[in-house]
């Protein structure tokens, strides 16, 4: 019964989700997240290489380097679900696309947390996610997922 209650409030109308502007916006968002997946994988590889060459890699860097690619894959799945019309997935994507870059960049700015090269790499990784934040607030997706629903 709970499924029926929530299903009427968790999807956008098929016409709105299938609109070419909406699908173009989601295609761009999915491609941005794929770039994010690749960048976070490259960041993990960089940490492995740096550690393998005898340079210092702290626990924070290891944890972040492993978790962010996992998160990237999950965010890609959320994006795909939103593209199929899930309001809940769209809201999650929209929120994550704003919160993640802020949180990651702010933490990296704390002195001593990570070396400058790693902080720069993390900012580069966040650029596609920042793009998704703008996409999810664009007119096509706002029309597909109006706030009043």
N, C-alpha and C positions, 0 to 999 in steps of 0.2 A: 504494500500500500504506500509506503513511503516513496518508492520509486515513482509511482504515478504522481504524487504530490510534487516531487522535485522535477520530474521530467518536463512538466509544462512550463517551468521557469528556467530551465537550464539550456535550452537551445534557441538559436535564432531561427527566424522563419526561413524555409528552404529557398524562397525567392531571393531573400537578402543575402544568404550565404553563397548562393550560386551566381550572384551578380558578377559580371566580369571584373568590375573595379574591386570588389571584395576579394575575389580569387587572385587577382594580380597583387593586391596588398599582402595576402597570405603567402603567395609564392615568393615575394621579396623577403618577407619575414622568415620563411623557411630557409631560403638561401643564406640569409644573414646568420641564422643559427648554425647552418652547416659550416660557414666560415668560422664561427665561434668554436665549434667542435674541433676543427682543424687547428686553430690557433692554440687552444688549450692543450691539444695533443702535442703540438710543437713546444709549448712551454714545459710540459712534462719531460719531453725528450731533452730539452735544454738543461733541466735540473739533473737529469740522469748523466748527461755528458759532463756537466760541471763537477758533479760529485765524483764521477769516474776519473777525472783528471786531477783529483786530489784537492780541489778547492772546497772551501767550507760551504755546506748547504745545511741550513738549520731545519729543525723539525717543522716549523711553520711553513717553510717553503715546500717541504715534502708533502705535508698534509694538503696544502692548497693545490699543489701540482697534481695530486692524485684525485682530489675531490672535484675540481672544476671540470675535467673532462666527463666525469660521471654526471655531474649536474647538467652539462651541455647536452648530453644525450637525452636526459629526462626532459629538458626544456624543449628539445626538438619534438619529442612525443606530445608534449602539451600543445605546442604550436600546431601540429598535425590535427590534434583533437579539436582545437579551436577552429581550424579551417573547415572541419566537418560540421561546425555549428554549435559546439559546446560552449555555452555562456560561461560556465565555471572555469573551463580551460582558458578561455579568452581573458577572463578577469585575472587568473593566476599569471598568465603570460604578461599581461599589461602591468601588473604589480611587480613581478620579478624583473622586467626590463628596466624599471626605474630603480628599484631598491638594490639590485645586485651591483651595478656599476658604482653607485654611491658608496655602498658598504665596502666593496673591494678596494676602491681607490683611497677612501679615507683610512682604512686600516694600513694600507701600504705607506701612507704618509707619516705614520707614527715612527719617529726616529728609532733606528735599531732593529725594527721588525724584519726588514729584508734589505738586501743591497739595492742600490739605485737601478741596476740593469734589470733586476727582477720586477721592481715596481713599474718600470717602463714597459716591460713585457706584459704585465697584467693590464695596464692601461690600454695597450694595443689590443689585447684579447677582448676588452670590454667595448671597443668601438662598434662592432656589429650589434651588440646588445643595446647600446644607446640608440642605434638606428631603429631597432625594433620598438623601442619606447616611443619614438616619433611615429612609426607606422601604426602602432595600436591606438594612437590618439588622432589619427588621420580621419578625414571625413568618411571614407569608404567603410572603415571598420566601426566607426561611431554609429553609422546608419544601420549596419548589420546587427549591432549589439547596443541598442539605446539603453540608457541608464534606468528608465522608468519601468523596465520589465521585471 
